[in-house]
Amino acid sequence: MTYLELSEDGGGAHKFYEVLVSGTEVTISYGRIGGPGQTKVTGFATPEKARAAAQKKIDEKMRKGYEPAVRGVRQARPVTRRPTVSRASTARLAPVLWRFASGSPAYGIFVDGERCWVGNQQGDVYKVAHDGTVNGRFKLPDGVKCIVADDFWIYAGCDDGSVYDLSGKVPRVAYEIAANVDIFWLDIYDGVLGVSDAAGNVTAIDHEDEYQWARTTDGRHAWMVRCDRDSVYHGHSRGVARYQAGDGKPVWHTRVDGAVLFGWQEPGSVYAGTANDKVIKLAKDSGAIEAVYRCDDIVYSCATAPDGRYVFAGDSSSSIYCFDQNGERLWKLGTGCGSAFSMQFLDDRLYIVTTGGTLACIDAGEQAVSAAQGGSVPVPVDVKAAAGLTAVEPTQALQTTTDAAGGVIVECYPQGDRLRVRVLSPGFESGWNVQFPKNIREAGARYVVEGVRPAERGGFYRAYGEIRRLL
């Protein structure tokens, strides 16, 4: 057994890598120091081939700066959680249609036309239908910071430093954050990941999980990062800034009233929820403040209706607000289930996840809100996950097949010290690589994927759907 660690000062990499040879099997475990990590077992024809393969892996890691160490001497680095201060609201209750208790404070939420996703600090991610039926569950190794979408793909940022692709039946590692261990928030656009962290920095990572650029700031506690085709928008204790997506060149920096705790975006504007009880709307092109939405307590979260027609906010006193686009408050109501850490609006419904870990669906239609302001609300339906619902965990195991019909064949190949993936099926660009899960790549292996799509900006493909090992 060989145990290695790479631990960098200043909040850099803090990882372990263990190689165990037993007969013809090589077991590799890796992850964040102090965490359980992930494990992969590979069989070889002879013990000699197993030992040679193991030594090759050890040599690769030591060239990258890993050193022999003793497990347990270095401890896990702390992970920052948002404060969970949540006071009861004095406002009338909102019209909550249904609510689901996930079991732990929850930051992550994403809602689309098919389902709602919620991820909590225990690493549980649930898929919930719009009627409240819980129809899926993933179990990640650590707490979920956020859930974001990028076209077809759904990603969960996890406190173990990995970003998991949840768009298939099994969670797969899409990105591993090598630096800035204390991740605060993530966003992604067309395969390029934006990461904001505890030190107030922002980093961009490309589709191959390789560093693009990073910027330090004069702020701390960067809870906000939002990405679009051209830019990355970053909010921290000293304001909001815009950087060019490709090279990180600063475009503007606007000071706002209060530390930024959450961010949202629409095509022409970004919204920053602050500790000074306000949501600030800023123009994407110039950084100019376009509107201010005043709440009665610290703003934990915000969201908008399409094109910013309405602006919603959740505060630390378990209240939610609705404003018109110019800043006039239309209503304030209590959630009845904690303060909203994150929220999203869809089809006259406001979905929130709270300090208590509840995913709640609120009827934000005019008639329901008017009735709630008069004290008349429906009795919320408390939904539960089925007792037999299996939690699917990340794995490196793959189904195998000898039949590639109906799929696309891709191949993993070495390029320097990296493993790349390219398409072998005819009709695709031969020089383009494929964005492909990190933890199942093996040099020389071929796979059958459901399909690949070109990135919006071109230059590479993105695999989607189920993945099988081609024999």
DARA-V803187 format. One record per helix or strand of 3 or more residues. SS is the DSSP state (hx for helix, st for strand). FROM is the first residue (numbers start at 1). LEN is the number of residues. Records with the same first field share a line. If there is no record, write none. Layout:
BEGIN
SS=FROM-LEN / FROM-LEN
END
This chain:
BEGIN
st=2-6 / 14-9 / 25-8 / 38-6 / 96-6 / 106-6 / 116-5 / 124-5 / 134-6 / 144-7 / 153-6 / 162-4 / 172-5 / 183-7 / 192-6 / 202-4 / 211-5 / 224-4 / 231-6 / 239-6 / 250-5 / 260-6 / 269-6 / 278-6 / 289-6 / 299-6 / 310-6 / 319-6 / 329-6 / 340-7 / 349-6 / 358-6 / 381-3 / 399-3 / 408-8 / 418-6 / 433-3 / 446-9 / 460-11
hx=47-17 / 306-3 / 366-8 / 438-3
END
